[in-house]
Amino acid sequence: MKESIVIHDFLVSEAVVGDWDGEEEVVAEKINEIYHTIYQMAEDDIEPEQLTDLLELVWEHWIGNEDLPEIEYDDIYDWCQHLLDNRDQYLDQQN
């Protein structure tokens, strides 16, 4: 069911991430890496609406995080795993 979600609809460019003191390209790459990681890690039969809601949390959570330019893939993976493991908690907060 996740194949019905077009991940490219969520990806961002450096033009939309705001001012990051010259690190806009890096920030866009990191956010896009988070989107891709969640998508890849999500089970194939996840409800499309649930996956969409989880992907929407990425921007809300990360765009203001000053550590974003320095975050490593292991940390991205861990955060995505935590998000997927605790999705009910995150989705309840969103509603």
N, CA, C and O atoms as CSV, one atom per row, in Angstrom:
chain,resi,resn,atom,element,x,y,z
A,1,MET,N,N,0.809,-1.192,0.000
A,1,MET,CA,C,0.000,0.000,0.000
A,1,MET,C,C,0.859,1.266,0.000
A,1,MET,O,O,0.412,2.320,-0.452
A,2,LYS,N,N,2.095,1.163,0.508
A,2,LYS,CA,C,2.903,2.376,0.538
A,2,LYS,C,C,3.276,2.839,-0.871
A,2,LYS,O,O,3.620,4.003,-1.081
A,3,GLU,N,N,3.204,1.910,-1.839
A,3,GLU,CA,C,3.544,2.304,-3.208
A,3,GLU,C,C,2.580,3.346,-3.774
A,3,GLU,O,O,2.870,3.969,-4.795
A,4,SER,N,N,1.435,3.536,-3.115
A,4,SER,CA,C,0.499,4.564,-3.576
A,4,SER,C,C,0.946,5.971,-3.154
A,4,SER,O,O,0.390,6.965,-3.620
A,5,ILE,N,N,1.938,6.050,-2.283
A,5,ILE,CA,C,2.490,7.336,-1.862
A,5,ILE,C,C,3.671,7.677,-2.762
A,5,ILE,O,O,4.578,6.863,-2.936
A,6,VAL,N,N,3.660,8.858,-3.323
A,6,VAL,CA,C,4.747,9.312,-4.188
A,6,VAL,C,C,5.719,10.115,-3.321
A,6,VAL,O,O,5.444,11.260,-2.961
A,7,ILE,N,N,6.837,9.513,-2.998
A,7,ILE,CA,C,7.801,10.134,-2.092
A,7,ILE,C,C,8.310,11.466,-2.633
A,7,ILE,O,O,8.647,12.364,-1.862
A,8,HIS,N,N,8.366,11.591,-3.931
A,8,HIS,CA,C,8.860,12.832,-4.536
A,8,HIS,C,C,7.958,14.026,-4.238
A,8,HIS,O,O,8.383,15.173,-4.374
A,9,ASP,N,N,6.726,13.765,-3.835
A,9,ASP,CA,C,5.829,14.856,-3.440
A,9,ASP,C,C,6.275,15.515,-2.132
A,9,ASP,O,O,5.868,16.637,-1.830
A,10,PHE,N,N,7.099,14.827,-1.371
A,10,PHE,CA,C,7.545,15.339,-0.075
A,10,PHE,C,C,8.930,15.963,-0.122
A,10,PHE,O,O,9.257,16.789,0.731
A,11,LEU,N,N,9.731,15.600,-1.074
A,11,LEU,CA,C,11.124,16.046,-1.123
A,11,LEU,C,C,11.219,17.550,-1.287
A,11,LEU,O,O,10.375,18.176,-1.927
A,12,VAL,N,N,12.260,18.119,-0.698
A,12,VAL,CA,C,12.427,19.572,-0.694
A,12,VAL,C,C,13.719,19.962,-1.396
A,12,VAL,O,O,14.627,19.150,-1.571
A,13,SER,N,N,13.772,21.212,-1.786
A,13,SER,CA,C,14.987,21.762,-2.380
A,13,SER,C,C,15.557,22.802,-1.421
A,13,SER,O,O,14.901,23.197,-0.457
A,14,GLU,N,N,16.764,23.234,-1.691
A,14,GLU,CA,C,17.382,24.238,-0.836
A,14,GLU,C,C,16.614,25.556,-0.859
A,14,GLU,O,O,16.749,26.366,0.058
A,15,ALA,N,N,15.814,25.775,-1.892
A,15,ALA,CA,C,15.058,27.017,-1.998
A,15,ALA,C,C,13.936,27.117,-0.966
A,15,ALA,O,O,13.478,28.218,-0.664
A,16,VAL,N,N,13.488,25.988,-0.424
A,16,VAL,CA,C,12.340,26.034,0.493
A,16,VAL,C,C,12.703,25.818,1.963
A,16,VAL,O,O,11.828,25.925,2.823
A,17,VAL,N,N,13.952,25.520,2.273
A,17,VAL,CA,C,14.305,25.217,3.662
A,17,VAL,C,C,14.593,26.449,4.503
A,17,VAL,O,O,14.734,26.344,5.722
A,18,GLY,N,N,14.680,27.597,3.882
A,18,GLY,CA,C,14.959,28.811,4.634
A,18,GLY,C,C,16.447,29.081,4.726
A,18,GLY,O,O,17.258,28.460,4.039
A,19,ASP,N,N,16.782,30.021,5.591
A,19,ASP,CA,C,18.173,30.458,5.740
A,19,ASP,C,C,18.900,29.578,6.749
A,19,ASP,O,O,18.525,29.512,7.920
A,20,TRP,N,N,19.926,28.917,6.286
A,20,TRP,CA,C,20.764,28.056,7.127
A,20,TRP,C,C,22.230,28.467,7.010
A,20,TRP,O,O,23.115,27.612,7.051
A,21,ASP,N,N,22.492,29.740,6.866
A,21,ASP,CA,C,23.853,30.269,6.814
A,21,ASP,C,C,24.733,29.541,5.805
A,21,ASP,O,O,25.855,29.144,6.120
A,22,GLY,N,N,24.223,29.370,4.603
A,22,GLY,CA,C,24.982,28.749,3.530
A,22,GLY,C,C,24.899,27.240,3.497
A,22,GLY,O,O,25.494,26.611,2.622
A,23,GLU,N,N,24.174,26.639,4.432
A,23,GLU,CA,C,24.069,25.187,4.477
A,23,GLU,C,C,22.708,24.687,3.997
A,23,GLU,O,O,22.284,23.588,4.354
A,24,GLU,N,N,22.038,25.483,3.201
A,24,GLU,CA,C,20.706,25.126,2.726
A,24,GLU,C,C,20.694,23.829,1.926
A,24,GLU,O,O,19.770,23.027,2.059
A,25,GLU,N,N,21.704,23.620,1.105
A,25,GLU,CA,C,21.768,22.394,0.306
A,25,GLU,C,C,21.917,21.167,1.210
A,25,GLU,O,O,21.258,20.150,0.991
A,26,VAL,N,N,22.772,21.260,2.212
A,26,VAL,CA,C,22.979,20.162,3.155
A,26,VAL,C,C,21.681,19.876,3.918
A,26,VAL,O,O,21.301,18.717,4.090
A,27,VAL,N,N,21.018,20.912,4.363
A,27,VAL,CA,C,19.764,20.751,5.115
A,27,VAL,C,C,18.709,20.069,4.245
A,27,VAL,O,O,18.020,19.158,4.702
A,28,ALA,N,N,18.585,20.509,2.998
A,28,ALA,CA,C,17.620,19.870,2.092
A,28,ALA,C,C,17.959,18.395,1.895
A,28,ALA,O,O,17.068,17.545,1.892
A,29,GLU,N,N,19.239,18.093,1.730
A,29,GLU,CA,C,19.655,16.695,1.562
A,29,GLU,C,C,19.324,15.863,2.797
A,29,GLU,O,O,18.875,14.724,2.670
A,30,LYS,N,N,19.539,16.414,3.980
A,30,LYS,CA,C,19.262,15.680,5.220
A,30,LYS,C,C,17.763,15.423,5.378
A,30,LYS,O,O,17.352,14.315,5.722
A,31,ILE,N,N,16.960,16.439,5.129
A,31,ILE,CA,C,15.506,16.258,5.240
A,31,ILE,C,C,15.045,15.215,4.231
A,31,ILE,O,O,14.237,14.347,4.563
A,32,ASN,N,N,15.545,15.291,3.016
A,32,ASN,CA,C,15.160,14.304,1.998
A,32,ASN,C,C,15.625,12.900,2.383
A,32,ASN,O,O,14.941,11.916,2.103
A,33,GLU,N,N,16.784,12.812,3.023
A,33,GLU,CA,C,17.270,11.516,3.483
A,33,GLU,C,C,16.335,10.941,4.550
A,33,GLU,O,O,16.085,9.736,4.580
A,34,ILE,N,N,15.827,11.803,5.415
A,34,ILE,CA,C,14.878,11.361,6.436
A,34,ILE,C,C,13.596,10.857,5.770
A,34,ILE,O,O,13.083,9.797,6.129
A,35,TYR,N,N,13.081,11.616,4.801
A,35,TYR,CA,C,11.879,11.168,4.082
A,35,TYR,C,C,12.097,9.791,3.455
A,35,TYR,O,O,11.270,8.893,3.608
A,36,HIS,N,N,13.200,9.638,2.758
A,36,HIS,CA,C,13.485,8.359,2.088
A,36,HIS,C,C,13.643,7.216,3.094
A,36,HIS,O,O,13.188,6.099,2.850
A,37,THR,N,N,14.282,7.500,4.212
A,37,THR,CA,C,14.507,6.460,5.215
A,37,THR,C,C,13.183,5.989,5.807
A,37,THR,O,O,12.963,4.786,5.948
A,38,ILE,N,N,12.319,6.901,6.147
A,38,ILE,CA,C,10.997,6.506,6.671
A,38,ILE,C,C,10.260,5.679,5.637
A,38,ILE,O,O,9.699,4.630,5.956
A,39,TYR,N,N,10.260,6.146,4.407
A,39,TYR,CA,C,9.548,5.429,3.349
A,39,TYR,C,C,10.099,4.008,3.191
A,39,TYR,O,O,9.334,3.048,3.096
A,40,GLN,N,N,11.405,3.881,3.164
A,40,GLN,CA,C,12.023,2.561,2.988
A,40,GLN,C,C,11.772,1.647,4.177
A,40,GLN,O,O,11.575,0.444,4.003
A,41,MET,N,N,11.777,2.200,5.371
A,41,MET,CA,C,11.616,1.396,6.580
A,41,MET,C,C,10.162,1.016,6.860
A,41,MET,O,O,9.899,0.019,7.531
A,42,ALA,N,N,9.237,1.793,6.358
A,42,ALA,CA,C,7.823,1.508,6.613
A,42,ALA,C,C,7.439,0.183,5.958
A,42,ALA,O,O,7.900,-0.146,4.865
A,43,GLU,N,N,6.597,-0.557,6.641
A,43,GLU,CA,C,6.159,-1.838,6.092
A,43,GLU,C,C,5.366,-1.609,4.806
A,43,GLU,O,O,4.731,-0.569,4.634
A,44,ASP,N,N,5.409,-2.579,3.919
A,44,ASP,CA,C,4.758,-2.447,2.614
A,44,ASP,C,C,3.252,-2.260,2.717
A,44,ASP,O,O,2.646,-1.631,1.849
A,45,ASP,N,N,2.642,-2.799,3.766
A,45,ASP,CA,C,1.189,-2.716,3.882
A,45,ASP,C,C,0.708,-1.592,4.804
A,45,ASP,O,O,-0.438,-1.611,5.253
A,46,ILE,N,N,1.575,-0.615,5.088
A,46,ILE,CA,C,1.165,0.522,5.911
A,46,ILE,C,C,0.039,1.271,5.204
A,46,ILE,O,O,0.025,1.397,3.980
A,47,GLU,N,N,-0.893,1.759,5.997
A,47,GLU,CA,C,-1.980,2.546,5.425
A,47,GLU,C,C,-1.400,3.828,4.817
A,47,GLU,O,O,-0.618,4.518,5.471
A,48,PRO,N,N,-1.768,4.148,3.597
A,48,PRO,CA,C,-1.220,5.342,2.942
A,48,PRO,C,C,-1.423,6.618,3.767
A,48,PRO,O,O,-0.534,7.468,3.828
A,49,GLU,N,N,-2.580,6.746,4.390
A,49,GLU,CA,C,-2.834,7.946,5.198
A,49,GLU,C,C,-1.875,8.025,6.379
A,49,GLU,O,O,-1.395,9.105,6.724
A,50,GLN,N,N,-1.598,6.887,6.996
A,50,GLN,CA,C,-0.679,6.855,8.124
A,50,GLN,C,C,0.743,7.208,7.680
A,50,GLN,O,O,1.435,7.965,8.359
A,51,LEU,N,N,1.167,6.673,6.567
A,51,LEU,CA,C,2.496,6.997,6.050
A,51,LEU,C,C,2.588,8.478,5.694
A,51,LEU,O,O,3.596,9.123,5.981
A,52,THR,N,N,1.565,9.009,5.084
A,52,THR,CA,C,1.532,10.436,4.761
A,52,THR,C,C,1.667,11.277,6.029
A,52,THR,O,O,2.444,12.231,6.073
A,53,ASP,N,N,0.900,10.912,7.060
A,53,ASP,CA,C,0.971,11.653,8.323
A,53,ASP,C,C,2.376,11.580,8.935
A,53,ASP,O,O,2.878,12.578,9.453
A,54,LEU,N,N,3.003,10.415,8.878
A,54,LEU,CA,C,4.358,10.272,9.409
A,54,LEU,C,C,5.356,11.108,8.611
A,54,LEU,O,O,6.234,11.751,9.186
A,55,LEU,N,N,5.222,11.099,7.311
A,55,LEU,CA,C,6.117,11.900,6.473
A,55,LEU,C,C,5.932,13.390,6.733
A,55,LEU,O,O,6.898,14.152,6.696
A,56,GLU,N,N,4.715,13.804,6.991
A,56,GLU,CA,C,4.458,15.219,7.279
A,56,GLU,C,C,5.104,15.651,8.593
A,56,GLU,O,O,5.407,16.829,8.777
A,57,LEU,N,N,5.313,14.713,9.495
A,57,LEU,CA,C,5.961,15.030,10.773
A,57,LEU,C,C,7.433,15.406,10.591
A,57,LEU,O,O,8.000,16.106,11.430
A,58,VAL,N,N,8.043,14.954,9.518
A,58,VAL,CA,C,9.466,15.231,9.292
A,58,VAL,C,C,9.710,16.736,9.259
A,58,VAL,O,O,10.575,17.238,9.977
A,59,TRP,N,N,8.973,17.444,8.448
A,59,TRP,CA,C,9.165,18.886,8.317
A,59,TRP,C,C,8.917,19.574,9.656
A,59,TRP,O,O,9.706,20.415,10.085
A,60,GLU,N,N,7.820,19.212,10.310
A,60,GLU,CA,C,7.478,19.827,11.586
A,60,GLU,C,C,8.573,19.621,12.631
A,60,GLU,O,O,8.893,20.529,13.398
A,61,HIS,N,N,9.133,18.433,12.650
A,61,HIS,CA,C,10.128,18.106,13.674
A,61,HIS,C,C,11.514,18.658,13.355
A,61,HIS,O,O,12.206,19.139,14.253
A,62,TRP,N,N,11.922,18.597,12.113
A,62,TRP,CA,C,13.324,18.845,11.781
A,62,TRP,C,C,13.652,20.229,11.259
A,62,TRP,O,O,14.792,20.663,11.421
A,63,ILE,N,N,12.730,20.950,10.643
A,63,ILE,CA,C,13.121,22.178,9.946
A,63,ILE,C,C,13.689,23.233,10.896
A,63,ILE,O,O,14.498,24.057,10.470
A,64,GLY,N,N,13.301,23.232,12.133
A,64,GLY,CA,C,13.845,24.209,13.070
A,64,GLY,C,C,14.970,23.675,13.934
A,64,GLY,O,O,15.441,24.379,14.828
A,65,ASN,N,N,15.415,22.448,13.692
A,65,ASN,CA,C,16.427,21.816,14.528
A,65,ASN,C,C,17.820,22.252,14.073
A,65,ASN,O,O,18.257,21.919,12.972
A,66,GLU,N,N,18.494,22.987,14.918
A,66,GLU,CA,C,19.804,23.542,14.543
A,66,GLU,C,C,20.874,22.475,14.332
A,66,GLU,O,O,21.916,22.761,13.742
A,67,ASP,N,N,20.636,21.253,14.804
A,67,ASP,CA,C,21.592,20.162,14.613
A,67,ASP,C,C,21.445,19.476,13.257
A,67,ASP,O,O,22.255,18.616,12.910
A,68,LEU,N,N,20.450,19.836,12.510
A,68,LEU,CA,C,20.149,19.159,11.246
A,68,LEU,C,C,21.337,19.070,10.283
A,68,LEU,O,O,21.561,17.995,9.727
A,69,PRO,N,N,22.104,20.129,10.056
A,69,PRO,CA,C,23.209,20.009,9.100
A,69,PRO,C,C,24.273,18.973,9.493
A,69,PRO,O,O,24.948,18.421,8.624
A,70,GLU,N,N,24.423,18.711,10.791
A,70,GLU,CA,C,25.470,17.797,11.255
A,70,GLU,C,C,24.976,16.378,11.533
A,70,GLU,O,O,25.786,15.506,11.846
A,71,ILE,N,N,23.702,16.130,11.429
A,71,ILE,CA,C,23.168,14.814,11.788
A,71,ILE,C,C,23.726,13.745,10.849
A,71,ILE,O,O,23.817,13.944,9.638
A,72,GLU,N,N,24.093,12.618,11.434
A,72,GLU,CA,C,24.663,11.500,10.685
A,72,GLU,C,C,23.572,10.495,10.328
A,72,GLU,O,O,22.489,10.506,10.913
A,73,TYR,N,N,23.870,9.625,9.361
A,73,TYR,CA,C,22.872,8.658,8.915
A,73,TYR,C,C,22.408,7.748,10.045
A,73,TYR,O,O,21.224,7.419,10.118
A,74,ASP,N,N,23.312,7.335,10.925
A,74,ASP,CA,C,22.909,6.458,12.034
A,74,ASP,C,C,21.853,7.127,12.905
A,74,ASP,O,O,20.916,6.474,13.365
A,75,ASP,N,N,22.005,8.429,13.130
A,75,ASP,CA,C,21.029,9.165,13.924
A,75,ASP,C,C,19.702,9.301,13.170
A,75,ASP,O,O,18.628,9.220,13.767
A,76,ILE,N,N,19.788,9.505,11.875
A,76,ILE,CA,C,18.573,9.569,11.056
A,76,ILE,C,C,17.849,8.230,11.126
A,76,ILE,O,O,16.637,8.181,11.341
A,77,TYR,N,N,18.585,7.162,10.946
A,77,TYR,CA,C,17.994,5.817,11.001
A,77,TYR,C,C,17.336,5.584,12.358
A,77,TYR,O,O,16.202,5.110,12.427
A,78,ASP,N,N,18.044,5.914,13.430
A,78,ASP,CA,C,17.500,5.714,14.772
A,78,ASP,C,C,16.222,6.523,14.984
A,78,ASP,O,O,15.252,6.016,15.547
A,79,TRP,N,N,16.219,7.769,14.539
A,79,TRP,CA,C,15.024,8.599,14.707
A,79,TRP,C,C,13.857,8.029,13.903
A,79,TRP,O,O,12.733,7.967,14.400
A,80,CYS,N,N,14.116,7.619,12.681
A,80,CYS,CA,C,13.061,7.049,11.840
A,80,CYS,C,C,12.518,5.765,12.452
A,80,CYS,O,O,11.310,5.528,12.436
A,81,GLN,N,N,13.403,4.939,12.990
A,81,GLN,CA,C,12.957,3.709,13.651
A,81,GLN,C,C,12.102,4.039,14.862
A,81,GLN,O,O,11.067,3.412,15.085
A,82,HIS,N,N,12.527,5.013,15.639
A,82,HIS,CA,C,11.761,5.442,16.806
A,82,HIS,C,C,10.376,5.959,16.383
A,82,HIS,O,O,9.363,5.637,17.004
A,83,LEU,N,N,10.358,6.753,15.332
A,83,LEU,CA,C,9.088,7.287,14.828
A,83,LEU,C,C,8.145,6.155,14.419
A,83,LEU,O,O,6.970,6.158,14.786
A,84,LEU,N,N,8.655,5.206,13.672
A,84,LEU,CA,C,7.816,4.099,13.215
A,84,LEU,C,C,7.397,3.197,14.375
A,84,LEU,O,O,6.263,2.718,14.403
A,85,ASP,N,N,8.283,2.963,15.316
A,85,ASP,CA,C,7.961,2.119,16.471
A,85,ASP,C,C,6.930,2.767,17.387
A,85,ASP,O,O,6.159,2.075,18.052
A,86,ASN,N,N,6.920,4.092,17.419
A,86,ASN,CA,C,6.043,4.839,18.327
A,86,ASN,C,C,5.039,5.695,17.566
A,86,ASN,O,O,4.605,6.742,18.048
A,87,ARG,N,N,4.681,5.244,16.389
A,87,ARG,CA,C,3.830,6.057,15.506
A,87,ARG,C,C,2.524,6.485,16.146
A,87,ARG,O,O,2.058,7.600,15.910
A,88,ASP,N,N,1.921,5.612,16.959
A,88,ASP,CA,C,0.642,5.981,17.583
A,88,ASP,C,C,0.798,7.216,18.455
A,88,ASP,O,O,-0.051,8.108,18.440
A,89,GLN,N,N,1.867,7.264,19.200
A,89,GLN,CA,C,2.133,8.415,20.058
A,89,GLN,C,C,2.289,9.688,19.223
A,89,GLN,O,O,1.694,10.717,19.542
A,90,TYR,N,N,3.077,9.619,18.169
A,90,TYR,CA,C,3.304,10.790,17.323
A,90,TYR,C,C,2.044,11.207,16.582
A,90,TYR,O,O,1.755,12.398,16.463
A,91,LEU,N,N,1.308,10.246,16.092
A,91,LEU,CA,C,0.108,10.572,15.333
A,91,LEU,C,C,-0.988,11.103,16.239
A,91,LEU,O,O,-1.781,11.941,15.811
A,92,ASP,N,N,-1.054,10.633,17.488
A,92,ASP,CA,C,-2.020,11.177,18.442
A,92,ASP,C,C,-1.708,12.625,18.747
A,92,ASP,O,O,-2.620,13.439,18.886
A,93,GLN,N,N,-0.423,12.960,18.854
A,93,GLN,CA,C,-0.013,14.345,19.119
A,93,GLN,C,C,-0.359,15.256,17.956
A,93,GLN,O,O,-0.647,16.438,18.148
A,94,GLN,N,N,-0.331,14.707,16.751
A,94,GLN,CA,C,-0.592,15.496,15.548
A,94,GLN,C,C,-2.060,15.868,15.448
A,94,GLN,O,O,-2.390,16.940,14.942
A,95,ASN,N,N,-2.944,15.005,15.921
A,95,ASN,CA,C,-4.393,15.244,15.797
A,95,ASN,C,C,-4.925,16.108,16.893
A,95,ASN,O,O,-6.121,16.397,16.927
